[in-house]
Amino acid sequence: MRKADKILINGKIYSVLADDTVVRGTAVAVQDGKILKVGTDEDVKSYASENTEIIDCKGNTILPGMCDAHCHPSIACASIDGVDLFGVYREDDQSADDVIEIYKERLREFVMANPDKDFIRGAGWVVANFSEKRWPNRHDLDEICPDIPVVLESFCQHNLWVNTKALEMGNLDANTPDVETGEIVREEDHYPSGLFRDAAAMFTAKSSIKGYNIPVEECKKLFLRYQDEYASRYGVTMITDCMLSDEAVEAYKQLAEEGKMNVRMRTVHLMTPESCTEQILEYIKNKGNWNVGEDFRIDTIKVFAEGAFSMLEPYADAYCEAAGLPKGYNGDLFYDDETLTDCASEAMKAGFSVHIHAMGDKAVVQSAKCLAAAQEKAGMDNTRSVIAHLMLVPDETARLMGKANIIANVQPRWMLREDDVQAVVEFAGEKGEESYPFRKLVDAGCVWAAGTDFPVTPPPSAMHEIHCWMNRSCFPDGPEWDKYQGRVLGNEKPATLAEAIKGLTWGGAYQMRMEDYAGTIEEGKSADLVVLDRDIENTPKEEIYSIDIAKNNFQG
């Protein structure tokens, strides 16, 4: 009889299969990184030898390794070693200038603590703290750093705020052409103000400012920190990085080749409106060149359907007035239907999934319609294609997604009332109460997966996701409890524990095309296992956010 390297005993297995069957038991035997036996303590004892490591789970839950199916670890790496601007929200008695001073103080403290830095990155500033009357600009940063380039990304990853030195380094000036999607905000003389909004504008800045992208070797070091401080800490063994630099791609590839990854990584190629046809041809030509077995692969094309939320109806008048937007504004789509359908179809025929960022209901409607049409044009009925975020979803669009096998990648951490979310949903008026649906997607027959979108909403905790999914309200000991306690977002029936676990495990594995060997606790599958510090089924749902990981990632 084959003997186990490790045996987990005295646990409570909870794993949800594709057909919603829940796998149970108390013990798992592991050999060479694969699950040898699942059952009771009695069932696995014969697999033990004198060399077998026995792990007592003390009656706590054993889960499959979890998946963060839409996040940005390579961007998070920049904030790991940069200026932390998260958690600053404008109070009623504060002006935009007051908030700027808070951000400047954080930058000042970082500079003082890191005198050897010759390039400063950061992330986390909140766009909703400002309006057309007062946006952040280069001069604010120049007061602290006149001679060192500074590039700060907003928490939503749709805006860059840079200083004059960074503009000079990138040769960005009054002669820099405007872009088709997004905006290079200008001063009166047409010189860039230091604010770059959305896809093409941000790409112009990032590709021009020498040193913006973290070098490969530094990327590797920072990602290893990410593995230890975030992925392993929160029981994550599968990750999809949804936007990254060429340097980060190379870093992931090298780490996989060196056997240093303890997560299974999937990343994306980014398609942009200005160059989509040429990009698709290039990606198809080079498909597979970055893949390292199942540890690292690029099998997905990432698309932004919108920048600012593209809505079927205009933004609320009060929001437009506060933000300095024209009355009747409803946001722009980045693609016409024909272009998006044609490019998606070509990608699908080459074996790529298409992963679309869409939040506003106009963007969601277009994305579902074009993905369904692209699959039909390609002669395929399931390409594992995805719509992520899904802030507002019309009922008929949810049904189309289910019929066309389009995966709903949801962010449970946003399914609640708190300042981050409230600032986003208020522009939608009464429809804001329908934000971030889940039940209608399930009822429509969609497969669902979950992503934290970290670092948009820190930390990337699967237990926080489950809590928000099941409660649709904030944490009892969180800083915003007094403000939002008792107030849930929307009137949907929240997710069950089984639905949440399935989305975080099997659903993520399915999206990443690895459900045959990961995502569930079954014999013959990879031993990607997580042990919690308590029994999740006997934890009140209002306390799930406080669960920690006791042991994780038994992957061979």
N, C-alpha and C positions, 0 to 999 in steps of 0.2 A: 504493500500500500504506500502511496506517495505521502510524505510527511510535510507538515506545514512549517514555514519559517516563523509565522506569527499566528496566534489565535486570539481573537477577541471574544471574551466570555462575559456573562452576567450583564448583557446589554439589552436594549429594546430596539430592534431593527425597525426602521420605517422607511420604506422605499416604494414609490408609486410608479407602476408600469404604464405603458402606452394605453392599455385598455382600462386604466384606473384601478386595477387590482393592487392592493397594498401587500407587499412582501413583509412578512413578520418573522420573528425568531429572536433568539438571544445570543447567538454566536456566529462568528465568521472565521473560517480557516483560510489562510493566505499562503500561497507559495509562488516565489519568483514574480511577485507583483500581480498575480492573478488570484481571483477568488476560487478556492478549491472546494469549499463546502459552506452552505448556509443552512442553519437549523438551530437546534437547541444546544445547550452546553453538552448534553449527553451525546448528541449526534456527532460533535466534532472531537470528542476526547480521543478517539482512536487515531486522529491525524497528528497527535502530539508526539514528539520525541524529546530526548533529553536536551536537544539543542533548540527547541521551539521556544520563542518568546511568548509568554502568556500575558495578555493585557486584560486586567479586570476593569470593566466599564462601569461597575458600581451601580447598576440599574439605570444608567443614563441612555439616552437615545443615540443610536448609530444611524447616520444618514449617508447616502452617497455623497461623494465630493460635489460641491455646488458650483454653479456656473454663473459668471457675470457676463451675460450675453450681449451687453452693449456698454462699454466703458472706455476710458481713455488713459490707460496706465502710462503711456509714453508722455502724455501731456502732464499727468500727475507727477511724473519724475521731475519735471521742470519746477513744480511747486515744492517738491520735497527738498530741493536744494536752492529755493528761491524765496521771494517775498510772499508771505501768507497774507492775503487781503480778504479772506473769507470772513463772514459773520458780521459785517458792518452794514447796518440798515439805518436809513435816515428817519429820525424821530420827528414827530409833528412840530416840535419847536426848533428844529435844525434847518439850516439852509444847505444848499448844495456845496457852498464854500466850507461849511463846517465839516461836511463829510470828506471833502478834499483834504482838509487838514489832518483828519484821522489817517487817511491813506498815506499822506506825506510823512506822518510820524512813523508809521510802520516801515516805510522805505528808509527813513533816516536811521531807525534802529537796526535795520538789516545791514546798511552800509557800515555802520559803526562796528557791528559784530563780525563783518566780513571784509576787512580792509584790503584783502588781496584780490578781490573779485575784479575782473576787467570787463565783465559783461553781466548784467543783472536781469534776471527773469523773475516773473511772479505771476500769480493768478488769484482770482476770487473777487475782484471788484464787481459791484452790482449796478447794472445799467439803470435799473428802476430808481436808483438814488438821484438820477439827474433828468434833465429835460432839455429841449432846444434852448431854453433860457440860460442854461449853464451846463456845458459838457466838460469833462476832463480834457486837458490839452497839454501840449509839450512843455509849455512854460511852467506849469505846476511841478513837473518832474525836474525841470532844469534848476529849480531853486535848491533841490537836494543834490542832483547829479548833473552838473553841467558838462563833465568831461568823460563820463562813463555811459555807454549805451544802456538804456533801460527799456524793456519790453514787458508790458503787463497785460495778461489776458483776462477778460471778464469771466465771471463764474459760469456763464452760459456758453462760453467758447465761440461767441459770434462777434467779438469786438477786441481790438488791440489798442492799447494806449501806450505811446512811445514818446521818448524825449527827443530833443533836437539832435543830440549826438547820434542816436540811432537813425534818424532821417538822413543825416549827413553820411553815415556809414553806408547806407543803402542808395545814395544818390537820388533820394526822393525829394523832389522840389516842385516848384510851380509848373515845370514842364512835364512832370509825370502825367501820363494820360489818365483820364478817368476810366472807370471800369463799367462793364455791362451789368454786373450783379453786385450789389453792395455799394458802398460809398467811401471815397477818400474825402473826409471832411476837410474843408478848406478855410483859410483865413481870407480877409478881404483882397489881398494881393495874389490869391490862388495858391499860396504856399500851404502845404499840408499842416493842419492844426495839431497832428499827433494822434488823431483818432481814425481808425480804420474799421468800417462796419461790414461784416458778412463776407461771404465766400471769396469773390475775386479780389476785393480790396485787401482782405487779410492775406491772401496768397501773394499779392503784389508786395506787401511789406515783408512777409516771411522769406520770400525768395530773393529779396533785394538786400536785406540787412545781413551782412556777413557776420556769421557767428550766432545767428538766431537759433539754428538747429544744433542741438547738443551733439558733440562728436561721438562717434561709435563707442569708443572705449569708456567714455563717461556714461553714455546710455546704458551700457552693460552693467556698470557698477550701481547705477541708480535703480535699474530694474531688479537687480538682486536684492536691493533694499526693499523695493516694492513687494517682492515675493515674501520676504520675511515679515515686514511690518504691516502688510495689508492682506495679501492673498492667503497666506498661511494662517494669519491671525483670525481671519473670518471664515475659514473652511472652504475657500475657493480653489478648485483644481482645474477649472476650465474658464478661459477668458477669450472674449473677442474685443480686440483693440480696434475701435471704429474710426480712427483718424490718426495718422502718424507720418513722420518724416522718413525719407530714404535712409537716413542714418539709423533710425529706430528699427526699420526693417532689417538692416544688416546686423544690428546688435542682437535682435531676437534670433536671427538665423545662426549667428556664431554661438550664442548661448545654447541653442538646441544641439548644434553639432558637437559642442563641448560637454554635453550631458548635464548642464547646470540648471535646466529648467525643472521645477517641480509642479508646473502647471502645463496644461495643453493649450497652446496659443493659436488663435486664428486672427488674422488681420485682414485689411481691405486695401484695394486700390481705389483712390478717389477719382470720381468723374466730375468734371467741371463743365458748365454750360458752354463756355467759349471754345473748348477744345475737345468736346466729348467724342466726336467721330474718330479723330486721330488717336485719342487716348485708348478707346476700346480696341482698335486695331493693334496698338502697341502692347496692351495687356494680353490680348489673345496670343500674339506672337511669342511672348515670353512666359506664358502660363506654365507653372510648375518649377520655374528656375529657382524660386526661393524656398521650396518645400523641403522640410527635413522630416521624413517619415510622418508620423501622426503628432509629433510634438509641436511642429510649427508649419502652418500652411497659409497660403493666400488663395482662397477660392471664392472671393466675394468682391463685388464692385459696390462702392459706397456712393450714394447720390444724395445731395441736398435738394429737396423739391422746393424749398423756400428758404428765406432768411428770417426776417420778421414774419410773424405768423400770417399766413395767407388765408383769409376768411371768406366764406360765402356771403356774409353780411358785413356791413361796416363796423369798425370798432365803436365802442360806446362813446358818445359825444364828450362826456366828462373826461374820459381817458385821453381822447385826442387833444382836448384843450390843455390838459395838464402836461402832455408830452410834446406839445407844439406841433401836432400833426394836423393836416387839413381835415375838415369835417367830411365824413364819408370815406375816409381811408380804410382799406381792407387788406393791405399787404399784397406783394407781387409773387407770382410763381416764377421759378427760374427757367423752366422749360415749357415749350409748347408740347402738346400731346404727341404729335407725330415724332418729334425728335426723341422724346423720352421713350416711347414705345419701340422705335427702331433700334436705338442703342441698347436698351434692355434686352431685346430679342437676340441681337448679335452676341451679347454677353452670355445669355442663357444657352444658346447653341454651342458655345465653346466650353460649357460646363461650369460657368460662374453662377452663383446666386447674386441677386441684386438686393441691396439693403438700403432702403430709402428713409431718410430723416423727414418726417412730416408731422406737424403738430396742428396747425390750423385746419379747419374742416375742408376748406377748398383744396389744400395741399393733400390731405388724406384721400379725398374723393379722386383727385387726379392720379395719385400714386396707385391706388387700388385698380382703377380703370386701366391704366397703362400697363401695370404688371400683368393683369389678366389678359389684355390684348397681346402683350409681348409673348406670353407663354403660348397662346393660341397660334401666333405667327411662327413661333419656333417649333410648333408641333409637339408641345410638351404640356403635361398637366400638373406637374409639381417640380419646381426648381429650387425649393427651400428658400424662396425669396421672402423678404421681410419688410414690413413697415414698422418703424420704431417711433416711439413717443405717443402718438395717437391721442392728443389732448382732446380733440372733439371729433366724434365719429358718427355720421348719420346712420340710421338703422339700415338703410338699403346698402350702404357701403360695407358695413360689418357683414351683411349676408353675402355680398360679392367676395369679400376676403375669405370667408369660410368655403364658399363654392370653388374658388380658385386656388385653394390650399396656400394662401398667403399667411405667413406666420405673423402673429401679433406680438411684437416685442414691447412689453410695457415696463414702466418705471414705477413700481409700487411705492417707492419712497416719495413720490409726488402725489399720491392718492390721499392727501390729507390737507387740512388747513394749517399753514404756517406762513411766515412772511415771504419766503422764496416763492411759494406756489401762489399765494394770494396776490402778489404783485403781477403775476402772469395772467391769472384768470379774470381779473377785474375788467380788463379791456373788452371781454366778450359779453358783458352785460348779463342778462338773465341766463344766457346759454352757458355762462361760466359755471353754473351749478351742475352742469352735465360733464364737467371736465374729468379727464382720465378715467374713462369707463373700463370695466373689466367684464362684468356679467354679460353685457350685450354681445361681447366678442366670443365668450364661451358659448352662449346660447346660439350664436350664429355658426358654430362649428369650427371656429378657429383653433389651431394649435397655438399655445402661448409659451413664451419664454420671458425671462426677466433680466433687466440690466440696471445697474445703479447709476449709469452715466457719470460715475466718479471721474474727475473731481468736482463735477457740477454740484453734487450734493454729498458732502463727506459725512461720516466715513462710509466705505463700501461694504457695509455689514449686511449679510444675508438675513440675520435675525431682525434687523431694522426693517428690511423689505417685508418679511413675513408679518411683522407687527402692523405695518401700514396697510398691507394687503388685507389683513383680517379685521382691522379696526377703522381704517380710513380716518384716523385722528392722530394727534401728536402724542409724544411720550409724556407720561405723568411727571417725570422729573426733568423735562426739557425746559429750556429758557422761555419758551413761548406757551407753556401750559396755562398760565393764568389768563393769557389773552385768548386762547382758542379752546380751552377745555370744554368738553361737551358738544363741540361743533364738528360735525363730520362733513366731508366733502361729498356732495351729491346725495341721492337717495337710493343708490343701488344696493343690492344685497352684497355684503363683502365676500371676499374669497374664503373658502374653507381651508383648513390646514392642509388637506390632501391636495387641493388645487395649488396652493402656494408652494408646497414641496415639489410637486410635479413640475411646475414652471421653472423652479430653480435648479432642477436636476435633469430629468428626462427631457423636458422642453428645451433647455439650453443645449443639451447634447444633440438633440434632433436638429436644431437650427445649425449646429456646427458639423453635422454629418458624422457624428461619432456615437450615435445611440446603440450601435451594434456591439460596442466594447466599453462604453462608459455611461454614466447617468443613472444607473440602477444597480441594486445589490443582487446580482444573480451569478450563479456558478459559471465560470469561464470568462467572466468580464474582468476588466482591470480593477484592482483593489484600491480604487480612489475612495477612501472612506473618511468620515468625520464623526467624532464622538463629542457630544455636547456635555455641558456640565450639569445637566439635569434631564428629566424626562419631559420632553416638549409637550406630549399629549396631556400630561397632568399639570401643566403650567397654565394659569389663567391667561387668556389671550391678551389681556391688557399688560402683561408682564413679559411677553415674549421678547421684546426688544432688549431685555437685560440678560438674556441667555448668552453665555460665552462658549467658546470652543475649548474642550478639554484636551483632545488629541485630534490630529488631522493628517490627511494626506499620507496614507499608507501605500501609495503608489510605489511600485517596485523600484 
